[in-house]
Amino acid sequence: MPPTQPTAATSLTQRLSKIVVSLQFVWFLGHVTTVFQTFMYLFYSRFSKSGAPSYSKAYYGTMLSFCIILYKAHGVPQFSRAYLQRILMDENTQYLLLALIWLTSGPIWVTLIPYCTFSFFHALTYTREQILPNLFPAPGAATPGTFSFARAASNRIGQFMTTYQTPALYFVAYTEVYLIFPYVVLSILFGRASILTPLLYGHFLRFRNFFSPMTKEAFKDARTRFDGWVLGNPSVPAFVKNGYTRVRDLVEKYGDVEGEMMRQQQQQGQQPPAQQ
C-alpha cells in the first residue's frame, strides 16, 4: 500500500498528535520496543548479569503489538464459543501464546529472531505510511525539498521491503524449524526450559505447518535432508533406519492437521442421521 500524503496544510504538532493518540501508534511502539530490546539483548545484555530485563522488554513489546492486532481483528474479548474458536484459529494468537511461554521461561535468545524480524518490517511499513508523510507532507504544507527527501526515503523503504520481506519470512520459517526447536531441546539440559516447552513448541509448529506454506516447505526440506543423511547413508545400521522411519512417520502424522480435519469431516459425514 503506498503511503498516504496529508492534504491539509496543518502544523507539525497537529499532524503528529493525530497519529500519536491512535491505537496503531501504540502498536508501532510495541514493534519498535521489540526490535530495540532484541538488539540490546543479543549484542550487549546477553553477556552481562542484567541481561534478562532486555529479553523481557522485547517480549512485552511483542505481546503489546499482538494484543492490539487481535483486538482490531476480533473486537472486545467475549465469553462465547464462537469467539474462542475464531480467535484460537488466528495465527496471531498462536504467536502471542508462544511469546508468553518464552517470557516465562529462562532467556532463550534464538526465540527472539522471528518476533524481531516481524516487528522490523511492521515498523518499516508504519514509518513509510504514517511517520514520513506526516513529518514531511506534500508541497504546500512543507518545502519541496523536505517532501523530496520523504519521497526518496519512502521509495527506498518500499524497494527494501519488496526485495527482502519474502526472503525474511522464509528465514523465519527455517529458523523456527531448524534452529529454535533443537535449541529448545538442548535448553532442557541447561535448565533454561522445562520438559513441557518442546512439546508446546511442537504444537505451535504443528499449526504453523497448517497455516504457513513457508513452514510446510521448511519441513519438507528437513525431511529430504534427514532422509539423505540416514536412509541414504549405507553405513547407518538397519535398526537405526527403521527407528528413524517410525519416528519420522509419527511426527508427520501429528503435524498433518489438514489430513486430520478431512478425516474428521469424513467420519461426521458417515455417521447415520439421528432418529426422529
C-alpha positions in Angstrom: 0.0 0.0 0.0 1.5 3.4 -1.0 1.8 5.9 1.8 -1.0 8.5 2.0 0.2 12.1 2.0 -1.6 14.7 4.2 -3.5 17.1 2.1 -4.3 19.9 4.6 -1.6 22.4 5.4 -1.7 21.7 9.1 1.0 22.3 11.7 3.5 19.6 12.6 2.0 19.4 16.1 -1.4 18.7 14.7 -0.2 16.1 12.3 1.9 14.3 14.9 -0.9 14.4 17.6 -3.2 12.8 15.1 -1.1 9.7 14.8 0.3 9.6 18.4 -3.1 9.3 20.0 -4.1 6.4 17.8 -4.0 2.7 18.8 -2.0 2.0 15.7 0.8 4.2 17.1 0.9 2.1 20.3 1.1 -1.0 18.0 4.1 0.7 16.3 5.8 1.4 19.6 5.4 -2.2 20.6 7.3 -3.3 17.4 10.0 -0.7 17.9 10.4 -1.9 21.5 10.8 -5.5 20.3 13.4 -4.6 17.7 15.4 -2.3 20.0 15.4 -4.6 23.1 16.2 -7.6 21.0 19.3 -6.0 19.6 20.2 -4.8 23.1 19.9 -8.3 24.4 21.6 -10.1 21.6 24.6 -7.8 21.3 25.1 -6.4 24.8 22.8 -7.5 27.6 23.1 -11.2 26.9 26.7 -11.1 28.0 26.0 -9.2 31.2 24.5 -10.3 34.5 21.5 -8.0 34.0 20.5 -9.2 30.5 17.1 -10.6 31.5 15.3 -7.2 31.5 16.1 -6.6 27.8 14.8 -10.0 27.0 11.6 -9.5 28.9 11.1 -6.0 27.5 11.4 -7.4 24.0 8.5 -9.8 24.7 6.5 -7.1 26.4 6.6 -5.1 23.2 5.7 -8.2 21.2 2.7 -9.1 23.3 1.5 -5.5 23.3 1.6 -5.5 19.4 -0.1 -8.8 19.1 -2.8 -7.9 21.6 -3.6 -4.8 19.6 -3.7 -6.9 16.4 -6.2 -9.4 17.9 -8.3 -6.6 19.4 -8.6 -4.8 16.0 -9.3 -8.1 14.2 -11.8 -9.6 16.7 -13.0 -6.8 18.9 -13.5 -6.9 22.6 -13.0 -10.3 24.1 -16.2 -12.3 24.5 -17.0 -15.4 26.6 -18.6 -17.3 23.7 -17.7 -20.5 21.9 -17.8 -18.8 18.5 -15.3 -16.1 19.7 -13.0 -18.5 21.3 -12.9 -20.7 18.2 -12.3 -17.7 15.9 -9.5 -16.2 18.0 -7.8 -19.6 18.7 -7.6 -20.2 14.9 -5.9 -16.9 14.4 -2.1 -17.4 13.9 -1.5 -14.2 15.8 -3.0 -15.9 18.9 -0.5 -18.7 18.4 2.4 -16.3 18.3 1.0 -14.4 21.3 0.7 -17.5 23.4 4.2 -18.7 22.4 5.6 -15.3 23.4 4.1 -15.8 26.8 5.8 -19.1 27.1 9.2 -17.7 26.1 8.7 -14.8 28.5 8.0 -17.1 31.5 10.9 -19.4 30.6 14.5 -18.8 31.0 16.0 -16.5 28.3 16.5 -18.4 25.1 18.0 -15.9 22.6 17.0 -17.7 19.4 13.3 -17.3 20.1 13.6 -13.6 19.6 14.6 -13.9 16.0 11.1 -14.4 14.5 9.5 -11.7 16.5 12.2 -9.2 15.8 12.0 -9.9 12.1 8.2 -9.4 12.1 8.5 -6.2 14.1 11.2 -4.8 12.0 9.1 -5.0 8.8 6.0 -3.8 10.6 7.9 -0.8 11.9 9.2 0.0 8.5 5.7 -0.2 7.0 4.3 2.2 9.6 7.3 4.6 9.1 6.7 4.6 5.4 2.9 5.0 5.5 2.5 7.3 8.6 5.6 8.8 10.0 7.3 10.1 6.9 4.1 11.5 5.3 3.2 13.4 8.5 6.7 14.7 9.2 7.3 15.7 5.6 3.9 16.3 3.9 3.3 17.2 0.3 4.3 20.6 -1.1 2.0 23.4 0.2 2.4 22.2 3.8 6.2 22.0 3.7 9.0 22.9 1.4 9.5 20.9 -1.8 13.0 19.9 -0.6 11.7 18.1 2.5 9.0 16.4 0.5 11.6 15.1 -2.0 13.6 13.7 0.9 10.5 11.9 2.3 9.5 10.6 -1.1 13.0 9.3 -1.7 13.1 7.6 1.7 9.7 6.1 1.2 10.8 4.7 -2.1 13.9 3.2 -0.6 11.9 1.6 2.2 9.4 0.2 -0.4 12.2 -1.2 -2.5 13.8 -2.8 0.5 10.6 -4.4 1.6 9.8 -5.7 -1.9 13.3 -7.3 -2.1 13.7 -8.7 1.4 10.3 -9.2 3.1 9.5 -12.6 1.4 13.0 -14.0 2.0 12.8 -12.8 5.6 9.6 -14.8 6.1 11.3 -17.9 4.7 14.2 -17.1 7.0 11.8 -17.1 10.0 10.2 -20.4 8.9 13.5 -22.1 8.6 14.7 -20.6 11.9 11.6 -21.9 13.7 12.2 -25.4 12.3 16.0 -25.8 12.1 17.2 -23.6 14.9 14.7 -22.9 17.6 13.4 -26.4 18.1 16.8 -28.1 18.6 18.0 -25.2 20.8 14.9 -25.6 23.0 15.5 -29.3 23.4 19.1 -28.6 24.4 18.0 -25.8 26.8 16.4 -28.5 28.9 19.8 -29.8 29.8 20.9 -26.4 31.0 17.8 -25.7 33.0 16.6 -22.9 30.7 13.4 -24.7 29.7 11.1 -27.3 31.2 10.4 -30.7 29.6 7.0 -29.3 28.5 8.4 -26.5 26.5 9.5 -28.6 23.4 6.0 -30.2 23.5 4.3 -26.9 23.5 6.6 -25.6 20.8 5.9 -28.7 18.7 2.2 -28.0 19.0 2.9 -24.4 17.7 4.9 -25.8 14.8 2.0 -28.2 14.0 -0.3 -25.2 13.5 2.4 -23.3 11.6 2.7 -26.2 9.2 -1.0 -25.9 8.6 -1.2 -22.1 8.2 2.2 -21.3 6.6 3.3 -22.6 3.2 6.8 -21.5 4.1 6.9 -23.6 7.2 5.5 -26.5 5.3 8.4 -26.1 2.8 10.9 -25.9 5.7 9.6 -29.2 7.0 9.8 -30.8 3.5 13.3 -29.6 3.2 14.2 -31.0 6.7 12.7 -34.4 5.7 14.7 -34.5 2.5 17.9 -33.7 4.3 17.4 -36.2 7.1 16.3 -38.9 4.7 19.5 -38.4 2.8 21.7 -38.4 6.0 20.0 -41.5 7.5 18.3 -43.6 4.8 20.7 -42.7 2.0 23.8 -43.5 4.1 24.8 -47.2 3.7 26.9 -47.0 6.9 23.8 -46.4 9.1 22.6 -49.7 10.7 19.2 -51.0 9.6 17.7 -50.8 13.1 18.6 -47.0 13.2 16.9 -46.5 9.8 13.8 -48.4 10.9 13.7 -46.3 14.1 14.2 -43.1 12.2 11.4 -44.0 9.8 8.9 -44.7 12.6 9.7 -41.5 14.4 9.5 -39.5 11.1 6.1 -41.0 10.2 4.7 -40.3 13.7 5.9 -36.7 13.5 4.4 -36.3 10.1 1.1 -37.8 11.2 1.0 -35.5 14.2 1.7 -32.5 12.1 -0.9 -33.3 9.4 -3.6 -31.0 10.7 -5.3 -30.7 7.3 -5.5 -34.5 6.9 -6.9 -34.9 10.4 -9.6 -32.3 9.7 -10.5 -34.1 6.5 -10.7 -37.5 8.3 -13.0 -35.9 11.0 -15.2 -34.4 8.3 -15.5 -37.8 6.6 -16.4 -39.5 9.8 -19.1 -37.0 10.5 -20.4 -37.5 7.0 -20.6 -41.2 7.5 -22.5 -41.0 10.8 -26.1 -42.1 10.5 -28.7 -39.4 10.9 -30.4 -39.1 14.2 -33.7 -40.9 14.5 -36.8 -38.9 14.8 
